[in-house]
Amino acid sequence: MSLFAKPQPGYTTAAATGDTVVLLIGMRINRFWAVHHWGPVMFSMLRMLYELGRAPERGLRGRVLLTASPRTYYVVQYWESKEKLYGYASAPDGFHHTVWGIVNRKLRQGKTRGHVGLWHETYIVPQGGYEAIYFDMPPFGLAGATGSLPLEARGRRASQRLAYREPESGGVEPAEPGTGA
């Protein structure tokens, strides 16, 4: 989301359809003084995001950079599919492959010293297992990755949005009959 993005007035929801793949990936600075250890990790993540931004066919739909504390930084990523995520993670031509080669070599050689921690969590959320609502917001999070719709397109209530199923024809239909969408 751009710093200067204009908010969309009123209530909106994410235009996501089908299953949603969410990857949380981050790092924790265990020793602030060891910039020469954690700095390259941070810049590697930024380089991977740049690489993915230049190659939308790899499947990254959107991302949000966040911090949990002065020590912990992470990225929420939204992917087209688990296959695309796995494909990027193991692609020999991707920067991720290069970085993990370096990390694994350091581990085997006993050269890691606990200066930086790494983590990730992956969630594959089936259709009907997620819903989103935004008020006077520019597209953000899942809506930033998939686009946004007026709330009524998926239902005014969370239960209606959670009940939404993508029509077989690919068009938009109301979450429940009679919702006025």
Secondary structure per residue as TSV (DSSP state, phi and psi in degrees):
chain	resnum	aa	ss	phi	psi
A	1	M	-	360.0	133.5
A	2	S	-	-74.1	146.5
A	3	L	T	-59.1	-30.1
A	4	F	T	-107.2	15.4
A	5	A	-	-63.0	138.7
A	6	K	-	-83.0	136.5
A	7	P	-	-68.9	148.5
A	8	Q	E	-89.1	124.9
A	9	P	E	-66.8	145.5
A	10	G	E	80.2	-163.5
A	11	Y	E	-89.3	135.7
A	12	T	E	-134.5	169.7
A	13	T	E	-139.6	166.7
A	14	A	E	-75.0	144.6
A	15	A	-	-88.8	16.0
A	16	A	-	-59.4	143.3
A	17	T	-	-133.4	157.0
A	18	G	S	68.7	-164.7
A	19	D	-	-67.6	152.7
A	20	T	E	-121.8	131.2
A	21	V	E	-107.5	122.0
A	22	V	E	-120.9	127.7
A	23	L	E	-117.9	124.6
A	24	L	E	-103.3	124.4
A	25	I	E	-140.5	136.3
A	26	G	E	-162.8	-172.7
A	27	M	E	-140.7	155.2
A	28	R	E	-125.4	127.5
A	29	I	E	-80.6	111.1
A	30	N	S	-86.4	-29.0
A	31	R	-	-135.9	106.5
A	32	F	T	-56.6	-38.3
A	33	W	T	-67.7	-15.2
A	34	A	-	-91.7	51.1
A	35	V	H	-56.0	-34.5
A	36	H	H	-66.6	-12.9
A	37	H	H	-98.1	-47.7
A	38	W	H	-86.4	-25.1
A	39	G	H	-57.3	-49.9
A	40	P	H	-60.7	-32.8
A	41	V	H	-64.9	-46.8
A	42	M	H	-61.9	-45.9
A	43	F	H	-68.8	-29.2
A	44	S	H	-64.2	-42.1
A	45	M	H	-62.8	-44.9
A	46	L	H	-61.2	-38.8
A	47	R	H	-65.8	-40.3
A	48	M	H	-63.0	-42.5
A	49	L	H	-63.7	-38.2
A	50	Y	H	-63.5	-45.4
A	51	E	H	-59.0	-45.2
A	52	L	H	-67.3	-35.7
A	53	G	H	-65.2	-29.7
A	54	R	T	-86.2	-7.2
A	55	A	-	-134.5	72.2
A	56	P	G	-58.9	-22.3
A	57	E	G	-65.7	-14.9
A	58	R	G	-72.9	-19.2
A	59	G	-	110.0	-2.4
A	60	L	E	-75.5	118.8
A	61	R	E	-84.5	-36.1
A	62	G	E	-174.4	167.2
A	63	R	E	-155.8	156.2
A	64	V	E	-133.0	125.4
A	65	L	E	-88.1	132.2
A	66	L	E	-138.9	164.5
A	67	T	E	-129.5	140.9
A	68	A	S	-101.4	-20.6
A	69	S	S	-170.2	175.5
A	70	P	S	-63.3	-13.1
A	71	R	S	-100.7	-25.3
A	72	T	E	-117.7	124.8
A	73	Y	E	-127.1	141.3
A	74	Y	E	-152.6	168.6
A	75	V	E	-125.9	130.7
A	76	V	E	-94.1	121.2
A	77	Q	E	-116.9	141.5
A	78	Y	E	-114.7	123.7
A	79	W	E	-113.9	151.4
A	80	E	S	-62.7	-38.8
A	81	S	-	-162.4	162.0
A	82	K	H	-66.6	-31.4
A	83	E	H	-63.1	-41.0
A	84	K	H	-67.5	-39.7
A	85	L	H	-62.3	-50.3
A	86	Y	H	-60.5	-39.6
A	87	G	H	-60.2	-45.3
A	88	Y	H	-67.2	-42.9
A	89	A	H	-59.3	-31.4
A	90	S	H	-109.0	2.3
A	91	A	-	-67.3	121.1
A	92	P	T	-61.4	-23.6
A	93	D	T	-91.4	1.1
A	94	G	S	-92.4	150.8
A	95	F	H	-64.7	-30.0
A	96	H	H	-56.5	-43.9
A	97	H	H	-59.7	-44.3
A	98	T	H	-62.2	-47.9
A	99	V	H	-62.8	-44.9
A	100	W	H	-68.1	-28.3
A	101	G	H	-61.7	-44.2
A	102	I	H	-64.0	-47.6
A	103	V	H	-60.0	-46.9
A	104	N	H	-65.2	-36.7
A	105	R	H	-62.0	-44.9
A	106	K	H	-62.6	-39.8
A	107	L	H	-62.3	-47.4
A	108	R	H	-61.9	-35.3
A	109	Q	T	-85.4	-1.6
A	110	G	T	69.6	28.5
A	111	K	-	-98.1	7.4
A	112	T	-	-90.3	141.2
A	113	R	-	-125.5	15.1
A	114	G	S	75.9	18.3
A	115	H	S	-74.4	-27.7
A	116	V	E	-141.7	138.0
A	117	G	E	-105.2	147.9
A	118	L	E	-123.3	147.7
A	119	W	E	-155.4	156.9
A	120	H	E	-155.8	154.0
A	121	E	E	-134.7	136.3
A	122	T	E	-119.8	133.8
A	123	Y	E	-126.1	127.5
A	124	I	E	-110.1	105.7
A	125	V	E	-101.5	117.4
A	126	P	-	-68.6	153.5
A	127	Q	T	-51.0	134.8
A	128	G	T	91.2	-3.2
A	129	G	S	-107.1	8.3
A	130	Y	-	-145.2	154.2
A	131	E	-	-153.4	158.9
A	132	A	-	-144.5	146.0
A	133	I	-	-142.5	138.1
A	134	Y	E	-134.2	145.2
A	135	F	E	-130.5	121.9
A	136	D	E	49.9	46.8
A	137	M	E	-123.4	145.8
A	138	P	-	-68.5	162.5
A	139	P	S	-54.2	127.5
A	140	F	-	-143.2	152.8
A	141	G	H	59.6	-128.9
A	142	L	H	-61.5	-38.1
A	143	A	H	-68.0	-32.6
A	144	G	H	-67.1	-29.5
A	145	A	H	-85.3	-31.2
A	146	T	H	-119.8	-4.8
A	147	G	-	96.0	168.7
A	148	S	E	-127.3	158.1
A	149	L	E	-132.2	156.8
A	150	P	E	-58.9	142.8
A	151	L	G	-52.5	-40.1
A	152	E	G	-60.4	-20.6
A	153	A	G	-65.4	-22.7
A	154	R	T	-121.9	-3.4
A	155	G	-	115.2	144.5
A	156	R	S	-74.2	-25.9
A	157	R	S	-104.1	151.5
A	158	A	H	-57.5	-40.1
A	159	S	H	-61.7	-33.8
A	160	Q	H	-71.4	-42.3
A	161	R	H	-66.4	-37.0
A	162	L	H	-69.2	-26.4
A	163	A	H	-83.1	-8.8
A	164	Y	-	-61.2	135.7
A	165	R	-	-128.0	136.5
A	166	E	-	-64.9	127.8
A	167	P	-	-65.5	151.2
A	168	E	T	-57.8	-35.0
A	169	S	T	-77.4	-12.1
A	170	G	S	90.5	-3.8
A	171	G	-	-84.0	174.2
A	172	V	-	-96.0	132.9
A	173	E	-	-134.6	160.3
A	174	P	-	-63.9	153.6
A	175	A	S	-63.8	-40.7
A	176	E	S	-137.9	144.9
A	177	P	T	-59.4	140.5
A	178	G	T	82.6	13.1
A	179	T	S	-83.9	-8.7
A	180	G	-	82.8	9.3
A	181	A	-	-79.5	360.0
